[in-house]
Amino acid sequence: MSGQGTSLALVGAYVLAAELAAADGDHRRAFARYERRMRPFAERNQALATENPGGPASQESVDLAKNAIALDG
């Protein structure tokens, strides 16, 4: 409902690939790091759907959601 499903999927795939590559074969470590990095991003994006039922989320909320993850680390 937030319109962010594709963004979540693409960012999630990128982050998971990066964490798997950095974990030197330790998938448990990669999955834990993926969870820590993705959870705030996913939660903020999912919250956009319920912020203003029947209308768009505020621009501030959209900006916070899209900037809730760093892809360089």
Backbone torsions as a table, in degrees:
resi	resn	phi	psi	omega
1	MET	NA	-19.4	179.4
2	SER	-85.5	-11.6	-177.7
3	GLY	77.7	15.2	-174.8
4	GLN	-109.0	9.6	-176.1
5	GLY	-58.8	-45.6	-180.0
6	THR	-66.1	-41.1	178.2
7	SER	-61.5	-44.1	178.5
8	LEU	-61.8	-41.3	-179.4
9	ALA	-66.2	-46.0	-178.5
10	LEU	-67.5	-45.8	178.7
11	VAL	-64.7	-41.6	178.9
12	GLY	-60.1	-43.1	178.6
13	ALA	-63.5	-42.5	179.6
14	TYR	-63.2	-47.3	-178.8
15	VAL	-65.7	-42.6	179.3
16	LEU	-62.7	-44.1	178.3
17	ALA	-60.5	-43.0	179.5
18	ALA	-64.0	-43.0	-179.4
19	GLU	-68.7	-38.8	176.5
20	LEU	-63.7	-40.8	179.2
21	ALA	-65.6	-37.2	-177.3
22	ALA	-79.0	-15.5	-172.6
23	ALA	-88.5	0.9	177.4
24	ASP	50.2	46.3	176.3
25	GLY	86.4	-4.8	179.5
26	ASP	-91.3	88.4	-175.7
27	HIS	-64.2	-30.4	178.9
28	ARG	-63.7	-42.8	177.3
29	ARG	-64.2	-42.6	179.8
30	ALA	-62.0	-44.3	-179.2
31	PHE	-64.8	-38.9	179.3
32	ALA	-65.5	-43.4	178.5
33	ARG	-66.4	-39.3	176.8
34	TYR	-59.2	-46.8	179.3
35	GLU	-59.0	-47.1	-179.4
36	ARG	-62.2	-38.0	-178.7
37	ARG	-77.5	-39.7	-172.7
38	MET	-82.7	-30.7	-173.2
39	ARG	-54.6	-51.3	-179.3
40	PRO	-61.1	-38.2	179.2
41	PHE	-64.5	-46.7	-180.0
42	ALA	-64.5	-44.9	-178.4
43	GLU	-62.4	-43.3	-179.7
44	ARG	-65.8	-40.4	179.8
45	ASN	-69.4	-38.7	177.5
46	GLN	-66.7	-33.8	-179.6
47	ALA	-66.2	-21.9	178.8
48	LEU	-59.9	-29.9	-176.5
49	ALA	-70.2	-25.8	-174.9
50	THR	-112.5	-1.5	-177.0
51	GLU	-62.2	-44.3	-176.2
52	ASN	-138.0	80.5	-177.7
53	PRO	-52.4	128.8	179.4
54	GLY	86.7	-2.5	-179.5
55	GLY	-148.7	177.4	-177.6
56	PRO	-77.2	156.0	173.6
57	ALA	-71.1	158.6	178.7
58	SER	-66.3	153.1	178.6
59	GLN	-61.1	-35.9	178.0
60	GLU	-60.7	-44.2	179.1
61	SER	-65.3	-40.1	178.0
62	VAL	-62.9	-44.5	178.9
63	ASP	-62.8	-42.4	177.7
64	LEU	-62.9	-40.6	-179.3
65	ALA	-65.1	-46.6	-176.1
66	LYS	-72.6	-18.7	179.4
67	ASN	-105.3	16.4	-175.3
68	ALA	-83.5	6.7	178.5
69	ILE	-146.3	144.2	173.8
70	ALA	-104.4	129.0	-178.0
71	LEU	-91.8	-0.7	-178.0
72	ASP	-101.9	14.8	-179.3
73	GLY	-165.9	NA	NA
